[in-house]
Amino acid sequence: MTLTADNIGQFPGVIDSEMAAAIAAGDVQIKVGKTTSFDLHPNYVKATRENTGNVKLGEQVGEINGWVAGRPFVNEPAQDDPRAGEKLAWNYKYGYNWGDNAAIYPFYWKYRNMESGAIERTLKFNFHFLNYQGRVNQQPLPNIEPNPSNLYRSIYVQVLAPYDVKNTQLLIQRNADDLKRDNAWLYLGFQRRVRRLATGQVTDAFLGSDIMIEDFEGYNGRVSDMKWNFIETKNVLLPFYNHNDMELDTETHNDSDGYQVAAFSGKGGCYPDVEWQLRKAYVVEAVPLDSNHPMSKRVFYMDAQTFTIPRTNIYDRAGNLWKKWIIGQAHPDHHLPKNKGSGVSIDDAFAMVDIQANHCTTGQFKGQVDPSLTPASLFTPQNMRATGR
C-alpha cells in the first residue's frame, strides 16, 4: 500500500511522528514494501558469537574493554539499564556498515529549494571507507598492520565536480580509543595545501550543504561526544528495499555499466522514491555534551538487524525539529553484482531535509563493496597532497 495524507491517520505509530507529519501535510507519500531479511555476513556473525560475553563498558562513556570484532552487545536493551543507549551506540560504531572497506563511487549531492523544487547545485564525489580493526571478511584479518596511530576507521572524500570545488578532499581518521579526538584534514584546491580541521568544523555545513560532517552515515562522531538514552524498541517503517526493483532515475547519472541511481519525489524532490519496510528498531536519543553544539539532540531509529541508522530527527538548540535525515538501505543481493553476498546493507540514497530553511540536500549513491577501490594508501595526508597537485 501507499501511505498518503488521506490514510496516514488510520495507522498511528507505524512511522515516526515527524515523517507522519510530513505525510499528513502532503509533502511525501510512502510506499510500503514487504519486510525482508538483510542478513549480515556469516563471518561477522561468527565473530560476534566468538566474542559474546567478553565485552564490557569502562567506567566512563567512551571506554570499552574486550572487543575484538563483531557486535559487542547482543542482548536486548533494557529500560532499567542506565547504559543501554551507550551499548547501542557501540553496536552502531562496530556494526557492519560498509563492511571492512568499500566506496561510494561516484556519489551525487544535489542542493534543492524545497518550495520551487529547483536544483541549485550538484556536486560529484567519491567516498571511501576503511576499517583498520575488527575486520572479518577482507584481507588482512582481523587488523591492518602496522597501525602505529592505533586507528579504528578512516573516511576519505574527494570532490570531482563542479570546477570551483573540484579536488576538495577530506580525510577523517578515527582512533581506536574513543576518548581521543579524530584526526581530520581538509585539502582545498584553490589553496593547494592540506590543513587540519578544527574540532568545531565537524558541525558546520559541509560545502554549503544541509549536512554536517558529524551527520555522515547517520552519525559520524565519537560515542564519548554524546549522552545516550535508550527510549524504546518498536516496529516502525524504515527505508529498506531492493534497489533493482525500484523505479530508478533514468534521466541523470547513467553509468557506462548501465547502473542507475535512486529517483526522488515529494515536495521539492526531497524524498527518496523508494519502499519502506516495517522493521524492528531501537529508538535512541543522543544529547551533545558540548554546550556549544548547534543542536539539542538527535533521535535515532537504529535498525535492530543491521544497526544502520536509516532515520534520524535532529532538533535545534531550542528543542524544535530542525532536520529530517533519511538514508535508504538497499539489499546487497539486489544491487550491483559485486555487492551480492557481501552482507552489507548498502547506503543507496539520502535526504537531509531542513524544514526550517525549506531546503534539502539529496544524495544518489553507487555503493561498491570493492577492496580495490579502497587501498590503505588513500587514507593519508600525503595522498591528499599528491592528489591535489
SERO-4910 file (N, C-alpha, C, O; in steps of 0.05 Angstrom, whole numbers):
BEGIN
 pado doro    nc1    nc2    nc3   cac1   cac2   cac3    cc1    cc2    cc3    oc1    oc2    oc3
  Met    A     17    -24      0      0      0      0     18     25      0     42     23      2
  Thr    A      5     48     -2     19     73     -1      7     90     21    -18     94     22
  Leu    A     24    101     38     14    119     59     13    147     48     32    158     36
  Thr    A    -11    160     50    -16    186     39    -29    204     61    -35    195     83
  Ala    A    -33    229     53    -47    247     72    -75    238     79    -85    244    100
  Asp    A    -87    222     61   -114    213     65   -116    190     84   -137    187     97
  Asn    A    -95    174     87    -98    150    103    -78    148    127    -81    129    143
  Ile    A    -59    166    129    -39    163    150    -51    163    177    -40    151    196
  Gly    A    -74    177    181    -87    178    207    -97    151    216   -103    147    240
  Gln    A   -100    132    198   -110    105    205    -89     87    217    -95     66    227
  Phe    A    -64     96    215    -42     79    223    -23     93    243      1     98    237
  Pro    A    -33    100    267    -16    114    286      7     97    295      4     74    301
  Gly    A     31    109    295     54     96    305     69     78    285     89     67    292
  Val    A     58     76    261     71     58    241     96     71    230    113     56    219
  Ile    A     99     97    232    123    111    223    128    133    244    110    141    258
  Asp    A    153    142    246    159    162    267    142    187    263    134    193    240
  Ser    A    137    201    284    117    223    284    125    246    265    108    259    254
  Glu    A    151    251    262    160    273    244    155    266    215    147    283    199
  Met    A    159    241    207    153    232    180    122    231    176    112    237    154
  Ala    A    108    223    197     79    222    195     68    250    190     49    253    174
  Ala    A     80    270    202     71    297    198     76    306    169     59    320    158
  Ala    A     99    298    158    105    305    130     85    292    111     76    304     91
  Ile    A     77    267    117     58    253    100     31    267    103     17    271     83
  Ala    A     23    273    127     -3    286    132     -5    313    118    -26    322    110
  Ala    A     18    327    116     19    353    102     19    351     72     18    371     58
  Gly    A     21    326     62     22    323     33     50    327     21     52    329     -3
  Asp    A     71    328     38     98    332     28    109    307     14    126    309     -3
  Val    A    100    284     23    111    259     13     91    237     16     75    237     35
  Gln    A     92    217     -1     78    192      2     98    169      5    118    169     -8
  Ile    A     91    150     22    110    128     29     98    102     18     76     94     26
  Lys    A    113     89      0    105     63    -10    115     42     10    139     41     17
  Val    A     97     24     18    104      3     37    110    -22     23     94    -32      7
  Gly    A    133    -34     29    141    -59     16    142    -82     37    138    -77     61
  Lys    A    147   -106     27    148   -129     44    173   -128     61    194   -120     52
  Thr    A    171   -135     87    194   -137    104    211   -161     96    201   -183     94
  Thr    A    237   -156     92    255   -177     83    279   -177    102    284   -158    117
  Ser    A    294   -199    101    318   -201    119    343   -191    104    348   -198     82
  Phe    A    357   -174    118    383   -163    109    405   -178    124    416   -167    143
  Asp    A    410   -203    117    429   -220    132    457   -207    132    467   -200    111
  Leu    A    468   -205    155    496   -196    157    515   -219    147    507   -242    146
  His    A    539   -212    140    558   -232    130    563   -253    152    565   -246    175
  Pro    A    564   -279    144    568   -300    164    593   -296    181    594   -304    204
  Asn    A    614   -284    169    638   -280    185    635   -260    207    647   -262    228
  Tyr    A    617   -240    202    611   -220    223    595   -234    245    600   -229    269
  Val    A    576   -251    238    560   -265    257    578   -284    273    576   -286    298
  Lys    A    597   -297    260    616   -316    273    633   -301    293    637   -310    316
  Ala    A    643   -277    285    660   -262    303    644   -252    328    654   -251    350
  Thr    A    618   -246    323    601   -238    345    598   -260    365    600   -256    390
  Arg    A    593   -284    355    589   -308    373    614   -314    388    613   -319    412
  Glu    A    637   -312    375    662   -319    388    669   -299    410    683   -305    429
  Asn    A    659   -274    407    666   -253    426    645   -247    447    649   -231    465
  Thr    A    622   -261    444    600   -255    462    608   -260    492    620   -280    499
  Gly    A    602   -240    508    607   -242    537    634   -231    544    640   -228    568
  Asn    A    652   -225    525    678   -215    531    680   -185    533    699   -173    543
  Val    A    659   -171    523    660   -142    521    646   -129    545    624   -136    552
  Lys    A    660   -109    556    649    -94    579    653    -64    575    673    -56    563
  Leu    A    634    -49    584    638    -20    584    657    -12    606    659    -25    627
  Gly    A    673      9    601    690     20    621    675     38    640    651     40    639
  Glu    A    690     51    658    677     67    679    664     92    667    643    101    677
  Gln    A    676    104    646    664    128    634    655    122    606    664    104    593
  Val    A    637    139    596    627    137    569    650    140    549    666    159    551
  Gly    A    652    121    531    674    122    512    695    101    517    714     97    501
  Glu    A    693     87    540    711     65    547    697     39    542    675     34    551
  Ile    A    712     20    529    702     -6    524    725    -26    525    747    -19    516
  Asn    A    721    -49    536    743    -68    540    734    -95    529    711   -104    531
  Gly    A    753   -109    516    749   -136    507    738   -140    479    735   -162    470
  Trp    A    733   -118    465    722   -121    438    745   -128    419    766   -117    420
  Val    A    739   -147    401    758   -156    380    746   -152    353    758   -140    335
  Ala    A    721   -162    349    707   -159    324    678   -167    328    672   -180    349
  Gly    A    661   -161    310    632   -168    312    617   -148    329    627   -127    337
  Arg    A    592   -155    335    574   -138    351    581   -141    380    581   -163    391
  Pro    A    587   -119    394    596   -121    422    575   -130    441    580   -145    460
  Phe    A    550   -120    438    529   -126    458    505   -138    443    492   -125    426
  Val    A    499   -163    450    479   -178    435    452   -180    449    432   -187    437
  Asn    A    451   -174    475    426   -176    489    407   -152    482    416   -131    475
  Glu    A    381   -157    485    362   -136    481    366   -113    501    371   -119    524
  Pro    A    364    -88    492    367    -66    512    344    -66    531    321    -73    525
  Ala    A    351    -59    556    330    -59    577    326    -31    588    346    -15    591
  Gln    A    302    -24    594    296      3    604    309      8    631    315     31    638
  Asp    A    313    -13    647    325     -9    673    356     -9    672    369     -8    693
  Asp    A    367    -10    649    396     -9    646    404     20    638    399     28    616
  Pro    A    416     35    656    422     63    651    442     67    628    445     89    618
  Arg    A    456     46    620    476     48    599    467     34    573    484     27    556
  Ala    A    441     28    571    431     13    548    436     29    522    443     18    502
  Gly    A    431     55    523    435     72    500    464     73    491    470     72    467
  Glu    A    482     73    510    511     73    504    519     47    490    534     47    472
  Lys    A    508     25    500    514     -1    487    504     -2    458    517    -13    441
  Leu    A    480      9    453    470     10    426    488     28    408    492     22    385
  Ala    A    499     49    420    517     66    405    542     51    397    552     54    374
  Trp    A    552     34    414    576     17    408    568     -3    386    585     -9    369
  Asn    A    544    -14    388    536    -33    367    535    -20    340    542    -33    319
  Tyr    A    527      5    339    528     20    314    557     25    305    564     20    282
  Lys    A    573     34    323    601     41    316    615     16    305    630     17    285
  Tyr    A    611     -7    318    624    -32    310    606    -49    292    610    -74    291
  Gly    A    587    -37    279    569    -51    261    583    -58    235    606    -52    231
  Tyr    A    568    -71    217    579    -79    191    572    -60    169    569    -67    146
  Asn    A    569    -34    177    563    -13    158    586    -10    138    607     -1    145
  Trp    A    581    -17    113    600    -17     91    621    -39     94    640    -40     78
  Gly    A    618    -57    113    636    -79    116    664    -70    124    667    -50    138
  Asp    A    685    -84    115    712    -78    123    723    -54    107    737    -37    118
  Asn    A    715    -52     82    722    -28     66    705    -28     41    699    -49     29
  Ala    A    698     -4     32    680     -1      9    682     28     -1    696     44     11
  Ala    A    668     33    -23    668     60    -34    641     67    -45    626     50    -55
  Ile    A    634     93    -43    612    104    -59    625    118    -82    638    139    -79
  Tyr    A    622    107   -106    640    114   -128    625    111   -154    625     90   -166
  Pro    A    612    133   -164    611    160   -153    587    165   -135    571    147   -130
  Phe    A    585    190   -125    565    198   -106    556    226   -113    573    245   -115
  Tyr    A    530    230   -118    520    256   -127    503    269   -104    485    257    -93
  Trp    A    510    294    -98    495    310    -79    481    332    -95    493    345   -113
  Lys    A    455    337    -89    440    359   -101    429    377    -79    418    367    -59
  Tyr    A    433    403    -82    422    422    -64    396    433    -76    396    443    -99
  Arg    A    374    430    -61    347    435    -73    332    456    -56    332    455    -31
  Asn    A    319    474    -70    299    492    -58    273    476    -55    261    467    -75
  Met    A    264    473    -31    242    456    -26    215    468    -36    197    453    -42
  Glu    A    214    494    -38    189    507    -47    187    504    -77    166    496    -87
  Ser    A    208    511    -92    206    512   -121    214    485   -134    207    479   -156
  Gly    A    229    469   -119    240    444   -130    264    448   -147    275    429   -158
  Ala    A    274    473   -148    297    479   -165    322    466   -153    327    467   -129
  Ile    A    339    454   -170    365    443   -162    385    466   -164    391    474   -186
  Glu    A    395    475   -142    412    498   -141    441    491   -148    456    507   -159
  Arg    A    449    466   -142    477    459   -145    479    428   -144    464    415   -129
  Thr    A    497    417   -160    502    388   -160    532    384   -156    548    395   -170
  Leu    A    539    368   -136    567    360   -131    570    331   -136    552    315   -130
  Lys    A    593    324   -147    600    296   -152    625    289   -135    645    303   -136
  Phe    A    622    267   -119    643    258   -101    651    230   -107    638    215   -121
  Asn    A    674    222    -94    680    194    -87    683    193    -57    698    209    -46
  Phe    A    670    174    -44    674    170    -15    686    142    -11    679    123    -25
  His    A    706    140      6    719    114     12    719    109     42    722    127     58
  Phe    A    716     83     49    714     75     77    734     52     82    735     34     66
  Leu    A    748     53    104    767     32    111    767     27    141    771     45    156
  Asn    A    763      1    148    766     -7    176    795    -18    180    803    -35    164
  Tyr    A    808     -8    200    835    -19    207    833    -42    226    851    -59    227
  Gln    A    812    -42    243    810    -63    263    782    -76    262    763    -64    251
  Gly    A    780   -100    273    755   -114    274    746   -124    247    722   -128    242
  Arg    A    764   -128    228    758   -137    201    751   -167    202    763   -183    216
  Val    A    730   -174    187    721   -202    188    720   -215    161    715   -240    160
  Asn    A    723   -200    139    717   -212    113    739   -208     92    746   -226     77
  Gln    A    751   -184     92    770   -177     71    798   -176     83    802   -165    104
  Gln    A    817   -189     70    845   -189     79    856   -161     80    849   -144     63
  Pro    A    874   -155    100    883   -173    121    863   -175    144    847   -156    149
  Leu    A    864   -197    159    846   -202    181    862   -207    206    884   -219    205
  Pro    A    853   -199    230    830   -182    235    836   -152    234    818   -135    234
  Asn    A    862   -146    232    871   -118    233    891   -112    211    905   -130    202
  Ile    A    892    -87    203    913    -78    185    938    -71    201    936    -54    219
  Glu    A    960    -83    194    985    -77    208   1006    -69    188   1006    -78    165
  Pro    A   1025    -51    196   1026    -37    221   1005    -15    223    995     -6    203
  Asn    A    999     -8    248    979     13    253    988     29    277    976     29    298
  Pro    A   1011     44    272   1023     58    295   1006     79    309   1010     85    332
  Ser    A    986     90    294    969    110    306    945     98    320    928    112    330
  Asn    A    943     71    319    921     57    332    894     67    322    876     74    338
  Leu    A    891     67    295    866     76    283    845     54    282    852     30    279
  Tyr    A    820     61    285    799     42    281    788     44    252    783     23    239
  Arg    A    783     68    243    769     71    217    777     98    204    784    117    218
  Ser    A    776     99    178    781    124    163    760    128    141    750    109    130
  Ile    A    755    153    136    738    161    113    754    181     96    766    200    107
  Tyr    A    754    176     70    768    194     52    748    203     31    734    187     19
  Val    A    747    230     26    727    242      8    742    258    -13    760    274     -5
  Gln    A    735    256    -38    746    273    -59    723    284    -76    706    269    -85
  Val    A    723    310    -80    704    323    -97    714    323   -126    736    330   -132
  Leu    A    696    313   -144    704    311   -172    692    334   -189    704    341   -210
  Ala    A    671    346   -180    658    368   -195    638    382   -176    629    369   -157
  Pro    A    631    408   -181    639    425   -203    667    437   -200    681    431   -181
  Tyr    A    674    453   -219    702    462   -221    711    479   -197    734    476   -188
  Asp    A    692    495   -186    701    513   -164    709    499   -138    723    510   -122
  Val    A    699    474   -135    707    458   -111    721    432   -119    726    415   -102
  Lys    A    727    429   -144    740    404   -153    766    399   -138    782    417   -134
  Asn    A    769    374   -130    793    364   -116    794    374    -87    814    371    -74
  Thr    A    772    385    -76    770    388    -48    770    360    -36    756    342    -46
  Gln    A    786    356    -15    788    329     -3    785    331     27    793    351     40
  Leu    A    774    310     39    770    308     67    780    281     76    774    260     64
  Leu    A    795    280     98    805    255    110    799    256    139    806    274    154
  Ile    A    785    235    148    779    232    177    791    205    186    786    184    175
  Gln    A    807    207    207    819    183    219    808    180    248    813    198    264
  Arg    A    794    159    253    781    154    279    799    136    295    806    114    287
  Asn    A    807    145    319    824    130    336    809    106    349    785    109    354
  Ala    A    823     84    354    810     62    367    802     69    396    783     58    407
  Asp    A    817     88    408    810     98    434    789    120    431    796    142    421
  Asp    A    764    115    438    742    134    433    746    160    448    733    180    441
  Leu    A    762    160    469    766    184    484    785    203    471    788    227    479
  Lys    A    799    194    450    817    211    435    802    223    411    786    209    399
  Arg    A    807    248    405    793    261    383    802    251    356    825    242    353
  Asp    A    785    253    337    792    245    310    814    263    299    815    287    306
  Asn    A    830    252    282    848    268    265    833    274    239    822    255    227
  Ala    A    832    298    230    817    305    206    833    327    191    843    346    203
  Trp    A    834    323    164    847    342    147    830    350    124    813    334    115
  Leu    A    833    374    114    818    384     91    838    395     71    857    410     78
  Tyr    A    834    388     46    850    399     24    832    416      7    812    406     -4
  Leu    A    838    441      4    823    459    -14    839    465    -38    862    474    -37
  Gly    A    828    459    -62    842    461    -86    854    489    -92    876    491   -101
  Phe    A    838    509    -85    847    536    -91    870    545    -73    885    563    -80
  Gln    A    872    532    -49    894    539    -31    919    521    -36    941    528    -30
  Arg    A    913    497    -47    934    477    -53    951    470    -29    975    468    -30
  Arg    A    937    466     -7    951    457     17    932    441     34    907    445     34
  Val    A    943    423     50    928    407     69    929    421     96    950    429    106
  Arg    A    906    424    109    905    436    135    888    419    154    869    406    145
  Arg    A    895    419    179    879    404    199    852    417    202    850    442    202
  Leu    A    833    401    206    805    410    210    801    416    240    807    398    256
  Ala    A    792    440    246    786    446    274    763    430    284    745    423    268
  Thr    A    763    424    309    742    406    321    714    417    315    696    401    308
  Gly    A    710    443    317    683    454    313    673    452    285    649    455    280
  Gln    A    691    448    265    682    448    238    666    423    230    653    423    209
  Val    A    666    402    247    651    378    240    621    383    244    605    367    235
  Thr    A    613    406    256    585    413    259    578    437    242    556    448    245
  Asp    A    595    445    224    589    466    204    576    453    180    578    429    176
  Ala    A    562    469    164    551    459    139    574    451    120    592    468    114
  Phe    A    574    427    111    597    417     95    592    425     66    573    417     53
  Leu    A    611    442     56    610    452     28    583    465     21    573    462     -1
  Gly    A    572    479     41    547    494     36    522    477     35    501    487     28
  Ser    A    524    451     43    501    434     42    485    436     68    491    453     85
  Asp    A    465    419     71    449    418     96    460    397    115    448    390    135
  Ile    A    485    387    109    496    365    124    521    373    138    538    388    128
  Met    A    524    364    163    549    366    178    566    342    173    556    320    167
  Ile    A    592    344    177    610    321    176    601    301    197    603    277    193
  Glu    A    591    311    219    582    294    241    557    277    233    551    258    247
  Asp    A    544    285    212    520    270    203    526    246    185    509    229    180
  Phe    A    551    245    174    557    224    155    549    197    165    553    190    189
  Glu    A    537    180    148    529    153    153    508    150    175    502    128    184
  Gly    A    496    172    183    476    171    204    487    185    229    474    203    240
  Tyr    A    511    177    237    525    191    259    555    186    255    563    163    255
  Asn    A    570    207    253    599    205    248    614    219    270    631    237    265
  Gly    A    608    212    295    622    223    317    631    202    337    628    178    331
  Arg    A    642    210    359    650    191    379    627    183    398    609    199    401
  Val    A    629    160    409    609    152    430    611    172    453    591    179    465
  Ser    A    636    180    460    640    197    483    631    226    479    632    242    498
  Asp    A    622    233    455    613    261    449    584    265    458    575    288    459
  Met    A    570    243    465    541    245    469    533    232    496    547    214    506
  Lys    A    510    240    506    496    226    527    475    209    513    458    220    499
  Trp    A    476    183    516    459    164    502    436    154    519    440    144    541
  Asn    A    412    158    509    388    149    524    372    130    507    363    137    485
  Phe    A    368    105    516    351     86    503    322     93    509    314     94    532
  Ile    A    306     98    488    278    106    492    259     82    491    244     78    510
  Glu    A    261     67    469    242     44    467    251     26    443    267     34    426
  Thr    A    239      2    443    241    -16    420    214    -16    407    193    -19    420
  Lys    A    213    -12    380    187    -12    367    189    -21    338    211    -20    326
  Asn    A    167    -30    327    166    -37    299    157    -11    284    136      0    291
  Val    A    173     -3    265    168     23    252    177     21    223    195      6    217
  Leu    A    165     36    205    173     36    177    200     50    174    204     72    184
  Leu    A    218     37    159    244     48    153    250     43    124    239     24    112
  Pro    A    266     60    111    271     57     82    291     35     75    315     39     72
  Phe    A    280     10     73    295    -14     65    282    -25     40    257    -25     38
  Tyr    A    297    -33     20    286    -41     -5    306    -55    -23    330    -56    -16
  Asn    A    297    -65    -46    314    -76    -67    318    -55    -88    299    -48   -102
  His    A    342    -45    -91    348    -23   -110    338    -30   -138    326    -14   -151
  Asn    A    345    -54   -147    339    -62   -174    309    -64   -180    301    -65   -204
  Asp    A    293    -65   -159    264    -67   -163    249    -40   -162    225    -39   -167
  Met    A    264    -19   -155    252      8   -153    250     21   -181    264     13   -200
  Glu    A    234     42   -183    234     59   -206    257     78   -203    257     95   -186
  Leu    A    277     75   -220    303     89   -217    303    115   -234    286    119   -251
  Asp    A    323    131   -228    327    156   -243    340    150   -270    364    144   -271
  Thr    A    324    150   -291    334    143   -317    344    166   -333    353    163   -356
  Glu    A    342    190   -322    349    214   -337    377    225   -330    389    239   -347
  Thr    A    387    219   -307    413    231   -299    432    209   -288    423    189   -278
  His    A    457    214   -291    478    198   -278    478    168   -286    483    151   -270
  Asn    A    472    163   -311    473    135   -321    502    128   -326    515    140   -343
  Asp    A    511    107   -313    539     98   -316    542     80   -341    522     70   -351
  Ser    A    567     76   -349    572     60   -373    564     31   -369    558     17   -388
  Asp    A    563     22   -343    554     -6   -338    524     -9   -336    514    -30   -331
  Gly    A    509     13   -341    480     13   -340    468     18   -313    444     19   -311
  Tyr    A    485     22   -293    474     27   -266    459     54   -265    469     74   -276
  Gln    A    436     54   -252    420     78   -249    415     83   -219    410     64   -204
  Val    A    417    108   -212    414    115   -183    384    117   -176    367    117   -193
  Ala    A    379    118   -150    352    121   -140    339    147   -149    353    167   -151
  Ala    A    313    147   -153    299    171   -160    288    185   -135    288    173   -113
  Phe    A    279    210   -138    268    225   -116    241    237   -124    235    241   -148
  Ser    A    225    242   -104    198    253   -108    190    269    -84    207    276    -67
  Gly    A    165    275    -82    155    291    -59    161    320    -61    171    329    -82
  Lys    A    155    335    -40    159    364    -41    187    371    -47    206    363    -33
  Gly    A    191    387    -68    217    396    -76    235    375    -87    258    380    -93
  Gly    A    224    350    -91    241    328    -99    260    320    -77    283    312    -83
  Cys    A    252    323    -52    269    320    -29    268    292    -16    282    288      4
  Tyr    A    253    274    -26    250    248    -13    256    225    -32    247    225    -55
  Pro    A    273    206    -23    278    183    -40    253    168    -48    236    163    -31
  Asp    A    250    162    -73    226    148    -83    230    118    -81    235    104   -101
  Val    A    229    108    -57    235     80    -51    214     69    -32    198     83    -21
  Glu    A    215     42    -29    197     30    -10    208     31     19    232     32     23
  Trp    A    189     30     38    196     28     66    185      1     77    164     -7     69
  Gln    A    201    -11     95    192    -36    107    186    -32    137    198    -14    150
  Leu    A    168    -48    147    164    -48    176    187    -64    188    190    -88    183
  Arg    A    203    -51    205    227    -62    216    227    -59    247    216    -39    257
  Lys    A    240    -77    260    245    -74    289    268    -53    292    289    -56    280
  Ala    A    263    -33    309    283    -12    312    286     -4    341    267     -7    357
  Tyr    A    310      5    348    315     16    374    315     47    372    330     58    356
  Val    A    299     60    388    297     89    388    317     99    409    314     93    433
  Val    A    336    115    400    357    124    418    361    154    415    362    165    393
  Glu    A    362    168    438    366    197    439    395    202    445    407    191    464
  Ala    A    408    220    430    436    228    434    437    258    439    429    274    422
  Val    A    446    265    463    447    293    471    477    302    472    492    289    486
  Pro    A    485    322    457    513    331    457    522    340    485    507    353    499
  Leu    A    546    332    492    557    341    517    569    370    515    572    384    535
  Asp    A    575    378    490    586    405    485    562    425    484    545    423    467
  Ser    A    562    443    503    540    463    504    539    481    480    519    494    476
  Asn    A    561    483    465    562    500    441    553    486    416    553    497    394
  His    A    545    461    418    536    446    395    511    459    383    494    468    398
  Pro    A    509    460    356    486    474    344    459    460    347    438    472    341
  Met    A    458    435    357    433    422    361    430    414    390    450    413    405
  Ser    A    405    408    398    400    400    426    400    369    428    408    359    449
  Lys    A    392    355    407    392    326    408    387    315    380    377    328    363
  Arg    A    395    289    377    386    273    354    369    250    366    375    240    387
  Val    A    349    242    351    334    218    358    338    198    335    329    203    312
  Phe    A    352    177    341    359    157    321    339    134    321    329    126    342
  Tyr    A    334    123    297    319     98    294    339     77    283    344     76    259
  Met    A    351     62    301    372     42    294    358     16    286    344      4    302
  Asp    A    364      7    262    352    -19    253    365    -41    270    389    -43    272
  Ala    A    348    -58    281    357    -79    300    373   -101    287    389   -114    300
  Gln    A    369   -105    261    384   -127    248    411   -117    238    431   -131    243
  Thr    A    412    -94    225    436    -85    212    452    -65    229    476    -61    224
  Phe    A    439    -52    248    450    -30    263    459     -7    246    478      7    253
  Thr    A    447     -4    222    449     21    208    429     41    220    412     34    236
  Ile    A    432     67    212    414     88    222    400    101    199    409    121    189
  Pro    A    378     89    189    364     99    166    347    124    171    340    138    153
  Arg    A    341    129    196    324    152    203    334    166    228    340    153    248
  Thr    A    336    192    226    344    209    248    328    235    247    324    246    226
  Asn    A    319    244    270    307    271    273    327    288    289    336    279    310
  Ile    A    332    312    279    352    330    291    337    355    301    321    367    286
  Tyr    A    342    363    325    328    385    338    348    407    344    370    403    353
  Asp    A    338    432    340    355    455    345    359    461    375    348    446    392
  Arg    A    374    481    381    381    486    409    357    493    426    357    491    451
  Ala    A    336    503    413    311    509    427    293    485    430    272    486    443
  Gly    A    301    462    419    286    437    421    265    433    399    249    415    401
  Asn    A    266    450    378    247    448    356    259    430    334    284    430    330
  Leu    A    242    416    319    252    400    297    266    417    277    255    438    269
  Trp    A    290    410    270    307    425    251    309    409    225    303    420    204
  Lys    A    318    384    226    323    369    202    313    340    205    312    329    226
  Lys    A    305    329    182    299    301    180    320    288    163    326    297    141
  Trp    A    332    266    173    355    253    160    345    225    152    338    209    169
  Ile    A    345    219    126    336    194    115    358    182     98    369    195     80
  Ile    A    366    157    105    386    143     89    374    116     80    370     98     96
  Gly    A    368    114     54    357     89     43    376     66     44    400     70     37
  Gln    A    367     43     52    383     19     54    375     -2     33    352    -12     33
  Ala    A    393     -8     15    387    -27     -7    399    -54      0    421    -56     11
  His    A    384    -75     -7    394   -102     -3    417   -108    -22    415   -103    -46
  Pro    A    440   -119    -11    463   -123    -29    459   -143    -51    473   -142    -71
  Asp    A    440   -162    -47    435   -182    -67    418   -173    -90    413   -187   -109
  His    A    408   -148    -88    390   -137   -109    401   -109   -117    387    -90   -117
  His    A    427   -109   -122    441    -84   -127    462    -91   -148    457   -106   -167
  Leu    A    486    -79   -147    507    -86   -165    516   -115   -161    515   -125   -138
  Pro    A    523   -129   -182    532   -157   -179    555   -161   -159    556   -181   -145
  Lys    A    573   -141   -158    596   -144   -140    588   -142   -110    603   -150    -93
  Asn    A    564   -132   -105    555   -129    -77    540   -154    -67    536   -157    -43
  Lys    A    533   -172    -85    518   -196    -78    534   -213    -58    557   -219    -63
  Gly    A    521   -221    -37    533   -238    -17    552   -223      3    564   -236     20
  Ser    A    553   -197      1    572   -182     18    561   -178     46    577   -174     64
  Gly    A    535   -181     50    523   -177     76    523   -148     85    517   -142    108
  Val    A    529   -130     67    528   -101     73    501    -89     65    492    -92     43
  Ser    A    488    -76     84    464    -61     79    473    -36     64    485    -18     77
  Ile    A    468    -34     38    480    -13     21    467     14     25    443     17     19
  Asp    A    482     34     35    471     61     34    467     68      5    485     66    -11
  Asp    A    443     77     -2    435     78    -30    423    105    -39    424    112    -63
  Ala    A    412    120    -21    401    146    -26    397    160      0    390    147     20
  Phe    A    401    187      0    396    201     25    381    227     20    380    237     -2
  Ala    A    368    237     41    356    263     41    360    276     68    352    264     89
  Met    A    373    299     69    374    315     93    355    339     88    361    357     73
  Val    A    332    338    102    311    358     97    311    378    120    305    371    143
  Asp    A    318    403    114    318    424    134    291    437    132    285    453    114
  Ile    A    273    431    151    246    441    150    244    470    157    225    484    150
  Gln    A    264    480    172    263    509    180    272    526    156    261    548    153
  Ala    A    291    517    140    300    533    117    285    526     92    289    539     71
  Asn    A    267    506     93    253    497     69    272    489     47    270    498     24
  His    A    292    474     54    314    467     36    322    438     42    317    427     64
  Cys    A    334    425     22    344    398     27    369    393     11    375    406     -9
  Thr    A    384    373     20    407    362      5    401    333      1    395    318     20
  Thr    A    402    323    -24    397    295    -30    422    282    -41    439    295    -52
  Gly    A    423    256    -37    446    240    -46    438    216    -61    419    202    -54
  Gln    A    452    211    -84    447    187   -100    473    172   -102    494    183   -110
  Phe    A    473    147    -95    497    131    -90    501    110   -112    483    100   -125
  Lys    A    527    104   -116    534     79   -128    553     65   -109    578     67   -112
  Gly    A    542     52    -89    558     39    -68    570     13    -78    556     -4    -90
  Gln    A    596     10    -73    611    -13    -84    628    -26    -62    646    -13    -51
  Val    A    622    -51    -55    638    -66    -36    661    -78    -53    659   -101    -62
  Asp    A    682    -63    -55    704    -70    -74    730    -61    -61    736    -37    -62
  Pro    A    746    -79    -50    771    -71    -37    791    -57    -55    807    -42    -46
  Ser    A    789    -62    -81    808    -50   -100    804    -20   -101    822     -5   -110
  Leu    A    780    -10    -93    775     19    -94    784     33    -68    784     57    -67
  Thr    A    793     17    -48    799     29    -22    826     20    -11    827      9     11
  Pro    A    848     23    -26    874     16    -14    881     34      9    872     57     10
  Ala    A    896     23     28    903     39     52    918     64     46    918     83     61
  Ser    A    931     64     23    947     88     15    930    112     10    941    135     11
  Leu    A    904    109      6    886    132      2    883    149     27    878    173     26
  Phe    A    886    136     50    876    147     75    899    161     90    903    156    114
  Thr    A    914    178     76    937    192     89    937    221     79    928    227     56
  Pro    A    947    240     95    951    267     86    970    269     62    966    286     45
  Gln    A    989    251     61   1008    251     38    993    246     12   1000    258     -8
  Asn    A    973    228     13    958    223    -12    943    248    -20    940    253    -44
  Met    A    932    263      0    917    287     -7    935    307    -21    927    320    -41
  Arg    A    959    310    -12    978    329    -24    985    319    -53    985    335    -71
  Ala    A    990    293    -55    998    283    -82    975    285   -102    979    292   -125
  Thr    A    951    279    -92    927    280   -110    921    309   -117    910    314   -139
  Gly    A    926    327    -99    919    355   -103    937    370   -123    931    392   -132
  Arg    A    960    358   -129    978    372   -147    968    373   -176    981    384   -194
***
